[in-house]
Amino acid sequence: MRAPDISQLTGLRSSKPSWYAEYRQTVDDLDRALGSLEHIAGVLSATGQGADALCRAVVDATAEHLGEPWAVLALSGTALPLARPRMLGRGPSGVGVGHMALLPEVVRRPVAEALAADAVEPWQTADGAVVVPLVVDGEPVGALVACGGPRRRATAADLAILRIAANQSAVALLSDHLLARSEGLRRQTEELYAQAQQRALDLAERHEQLAEAERRLDVAAQREAVDAERHRIARELHDSVAQHVLSAGMTIEWCRPEVAHHGEVYERLGHAKALTREAVERLRGAIHALSSDGHGDGDGLPALLARLSDVAPVPGLAVAVRVEGRPRELPAEVEHSLFRIASECLFNTARHAEATRSTVRLAYRPDELRLSVADDGCGDPDVLRRALRASGRRDDGYHRGLGNIASRCGEMGATVRFTRARMGGVRVEVRMPWDAVDG
């Protein structure tokens, strides 16, 4: 549908030769402005169709608005490397061109000069070509060029209209670049997770082989050989795979705010982050299992907890360990579970509660064993109780640590509860009756 002209809008018509020339020029300018607004409306309507559709709309609107046979939108060689399309042109009769080499020399030259220029304001060349830079964060990343027709002067209104269209295309191309980069990071994270799982399986297989060798060899000599091999594998796992997975998780966390406006990408990155955390959790378990000689620590759980700061260090958190009562011998799997519960509590304390001090207390009572972890942070016991209940109704990676604590307690026949600590923060207490151990 043809846009209304100014005479239709105002109701003013005149065919008198004496009508002032400046008024006629004003009417022409207003008619041109109405046409420009129509072009901008067409461009904006293509915003939701993706970068390619929007860039095509911008190129078409530019050619039609200026009446030029050629309109080209192109990105600089190193700018937004993942964005598509890199170049989009329209020739006479609407013919599309997708590569710089296919442009005629009269068009290719001003386009190349525009991409090489370090300018952010639109201008018109001496040959009549109209150039509008594509600007992202104050830096030119490409250009919109119209040329090839009769030399005519582009008005300030023309340049303003084209700048709006160019800015729309720049934003669309930037979004396409960020989306492609996020997808690449997601795929890389999934590959790292798969590799970590495979490495964990391989290490578990090697662990079984070492256990079989332990049963066949002389006990003293075999323990020395097996322990040396386990520690070597644990160091290799810690220094290689674990560090890579942690780096991937940090990269994902850094990228998520950059794509917060892309709901699906943001959600997928959150899922990828949960996967990396699960992978790290499994690796920590494997490292701990490999670091242990499998025959107890001599002094049992108290000695194991005393090495918390070395085995599972938490930066920025001062940890004190207290033992009450006479220690009793516990099965290796029970000691391991209690150690993992204490490690998880310290990890949550440092990450979520902003604590600086924590006390791990192990109490051997006549009827039960108590393990508690208290801190001076800003946590709330009621929030932890709700989070634990929520973790049982969803399986998306949230509150996985609290769910693991409850699961380990259930396997041991123990209970867990959250109260306010005397230090001001939260106190997590695990109670395990001796009947559950002896039975």
N, C-alpha and C positions, 0 to 999 in steps of 0.2 A: 504494500500500500504506500502510495506516495505521501511524503510528509507535507503538512500544510505550509504554505508560504506566508510571509508576513502580512500580505493584504487580506488573507482569509482570517488571520488572527485579530487584526486591528480593524478591519472593515474599511480601510482607506484605499482608494483607487484614484488614479489620475493619469490622463493621457496628454496633458498640456505640455507642449514643448518647453514652456517657461518654468516648468517645475524645477526647483533648485537641484543642481547636480549633487551637492553634498547630501541632500536628503535621499536622492536616488542611491548614492553610495551607501548611506546608512541602511537603507532597505536591503540592498544586496548583502551587506555584512550580516544583518539580522537573519536573512534567509539562509546564509551560509552557516551561521551559528546553530540554527534549528537543525540543519542537516548534520552538523557535527554531533549534536546531542543525540540524534537518532543513531549515528554510527557508534557512539559510546554505549548507548543502551544495548545495541547488538553485541558488542564485545562483552559487556558485563553479563549478559544472559548466557554466555558460553563458559563462565567461570567454573561452574560445577561439572563440566564435562571433561576436565583434565587439561594438562598443559598443551597437548597437541592441538585439541579443538580450540582452545583459547588463542594460541599463537596464530592459527589459521584465521580466526576471526579478526585478530589485530591486523594481520597483513592485508586481508580483504578490505577492512574498513579504511586503512591508510591509503591504499590505492584508489578506492572510490572517493574518499574525501578530498584528496589532492588532485584527482584526475590524472595520475601518473600511470604510465604503462607498466612500470616495474616497482614492486615493493618487496623488500627483503628484511627478514629478521634473523639475526645470527648471533651466536655466542663466541666470545674470544676463545683462543685455543686452550688455555689452562683454566678458564673459569667454569665453575659448576660442572666438573667432569662427568658426573653421573646423570645430568639432566638431559632430557630428550623432548623435542628435537634440537639438534645442534644448529641447523640452518633450515629456514623455510622461506621460499620465495614465490612470488606470483608474477608471471609475465603477461604480455598482451593477451587479451581474450581469456584471462583467468587461468592460463597454463601454469601448473605447479612445477617448482624446481626444488630439489632437495640436496643439491651439492654445489659447492662454490665453483667447481671446474665447469659446470654446465651454464654458468652465467656468461652473457656476452661481456666483452672487455669494457664497454661503456658503463656497465653496471658493476662488474667485478671490482674495478678500480676504486670508485667511491666507497664501496662496502669495505674493502681492505683498509682504506685510509681511515674510515670511521672506527673499525675495530682496533687499529693501532693508536688512535688518539686517546689521550688521557683526560677526557672532558666528561662532565656530568650534566651540562646544560645543552639543550637543543640548539642547532645552528643550521644555516643554509650555505652551501659551498658557492664558489664563484660560478660554477657550471649549473647552478640551480638545484642540485641535489639537497633534499631535506634529510637531516640526520638527527635522530633522537636517541641518546644513550640509554641502555638498560642499566639501572643503578640498583645495587644491593648494599645496604649498610654504608652508603656514601661512596662506594667504589664502582666504577663502570665494569660491567661483565659482558657487555655486548652492545649491539646497536640495531635500531630500526631505521632503514634507509628507503627513501622513495625518490626515484629519478627516471630519466629516459624520455620525458615529455618536453613540450615547449617550456622554455625558461619563464617562470613566473615567480613572483614574490610570495613567500609564505607569511601570513600575518601572525601576530602574537597569539591570536585566538587559535590559529591552526596548530602552532607549536604547543600551546597549553593542552589542547585536546589530544594531540599525539603523545604528549608526555603521560597523560592519564592512562592511555591504552598501553604504552610501553611499560609503565610501572606495574600494570596488571599482569602482563606477560612475564616480567621479571620475578614477581612474587610466585606465579605458577611454576616457573622453571626452578626456582629455589626450593619450593615444596617438593617437586618431583625429585630433585637431587637429594634432599634430606630423606625422603621416603626410600629411595634406592639404597642409600647408605645404611639406613636402619635395617632394611631387609638383608643386606650383606652381613651386618653384624649379627643378626639373628641366626643366619645360616652358619656363620663361623662358630657361634656359641654352641649350636646344636652339634656341630662336628666335634668340637672340643669335649662336649659332654659324652658323646658316643665313644670317643677315644679314651676318656677317663674310665667309663664303664668297662670297656674292653681290657684296659690295663688292670683295673681292679679284679676282673675275672682271671686274668693271667696270673696276677699275684696270688689270688686265692688258690689257684691250681698249684703254683709253686710251693705255697704254704703246706698243702696236703702232701706233696712229695717230700718235703722236709720232715713232716711229722712221721711219714712212713719210714724214712731213713733213721729217724730217732729211735724207733722201736727195734730196729735191726742191729744197730751199732752199740758199742759199749757206751753205757749211760754217761760217764764223765766226759769221754772224748767226743761223743756225739753232741752233747749239749754245747760244748765250746764251738764246734763247727757250725751247728745250726744257728746259734746266737749271732755269730759273726755274719753269716749270710743274711739273716733277717735284718740286722741293723744296716747292712749295706743296701738292701732293697728299700728299707724305710727311708734312708737318706736320699736315694735316687728318686723315690716317689715324692718326697717332700720338696726336693730342690727342683724338680722338673714339672710334673703334671699338676701338683697342687698349686704351684705358683702361676702356671698358665691359666688354670681355671679361675683362680682369684682375680687375675688381671682381666679376664673376660667379664667377670661379674662387675668389677669396678668400671670397665668401659661401658657396660650396659647401663649402670646407674648414672653415669655422666651423660649418656645420650638421651635418657628418658625425658628430662625436661625440655630438650630440644624439639621433641615431637609430641608434646603434650596435646597439641591441637589435632593430632591424627589419632583418633580413638583406638582404631584397630591396631596400629603399629605400637602405640603406647601399651595396650593390653598384652600384645605378644612379647614385647620387651620385658614386661613384668613377669610373664610366664618363664621366659628364658632366664631371668634373674633367679627365679625360684629353682629352676633346674640346676643352675650353677651352685646354688647353696646346698642342694641335696648332694651334688657330686662332691663338694668339699666335705660334707658331713661323712659320706662313705669313705672318702680318702683318709680323713682323720681316724676313723675307726680302723681302717686297714693299717695305717701307720702305727697306731697304738698296739694293734695285735702283733705286728711284725717286730716292734721294739721290745715287746714282752717275751720272756724266754719260755712262757707257757707252763711254768712249774711253780708259780707263785713268786712273791718278792721277799720271802724270808720273814719280814716283819708284817706282812699282810697289808690290809687296807690303810692303816695309818701312814705307813711309809709311802704308799702310792699317792695318797692325798698330799703328803708333804712335798711331793715333786710336781704338784699341779702347775706351779709357776714355770717349771722347765718343760713339762710334757705338753701343756696346753696354755701357753702364755697369753695373757690379756693385757695389751699395752695400756698404760695409764691407770691401772687398777692395782692397789696394794692389797695383797691377800694374806690373811693370817689363818693358820690351821690350829684348832684346839681339839685335844682328845681327852675324853673323860671315861673313867671306869677301866676295867681290865679287858684288854682286847681278846677276842675269840677268833678262831680260825673260821674262814668263810669259803664257800666254793668260789672257784676262779671266775665263773660267769656272774656271780653276785657282786664280787669286788669290781669287776669290769663295769657292770651296770651302774653301781653307785658312783664310780669314778666319772662315768659319762654324764650322769645327772649333775654332779657338782660342776663339771666343765661347762655344761649347757647353761646352768644358772649363772656362772661367772660371765659367760659370753653375753647372755641377755642383759645382765646388770650393766656391763660396760657399754653395750650398744644402745639400749633403750632407756636406762634409768639415769644415765649421766653420773654414775657413782665413781668415787675415788678410793673408797675403802670397802673391804668385804671380809667377813669372818666365816670360815668353814668349820663347823663344830660336829665332831663325831662322838656320840655318847653311847657307851655300852651299859644298858640298864638291865636289871634282873629279868624282866619279861620281854624286852624288845631292844632293837637297835635303832637309834635316831641319828639321822644325818640332816643338818640344817645349813643353809647358806643365807646370811644376812648382809645387807649393804646400807650405805648412807645416801642412796640416790633419791630420785623423785618418783619412784614407782608407786602404784596404788594396788593393794591386794584385791579390791573389788574388780578392778579392770582385768587383772590376771585371771580371776575366776570366770569372768564373762568370756575372756579370750579362750580359755581352756574349753568351755562349753561350745564355743563357736567352732573350734578346731575339729570337734567331733562331727560337725554337720557339713563340712566342706573339705575338699581335697585339692586346693589350688595353690598350696605352698605357704599360706598365711598361718602363723602361729604353729608352725611345724615343730619347733623346739619344745613348746609346752605339751603338744601331743606326744612327742617322743618320751618326755619325762613321765607322763601318765601311763603310757604303754609299758615302759620299763618297770614301773611300780606294780602294774597289774600282773606282769609276768613273775615278779618276785613275791607276790602276795602282800605287798606293802601299800600304804596309803600316802597321799601327798596333800598338803594344805598350805594356804597362803595367809600370812598374818602381817601385822605391822611390826617392824623390827625396832629394838631399842635405839639403834643407831639413827633411826628416822626414815629408813627406806622400807624395803620389803624383806620378809623372812619366809623362805621356802623350806618346809620341813617334811622329811620322808620318815615314816615310822614302819618298821618291819618286825613283826613278832618273831621270836625265836622258833616258834612252831613251824612257820613257813620255811625256815632254813633247815631245821632238823628233819622235817617231813619229806 
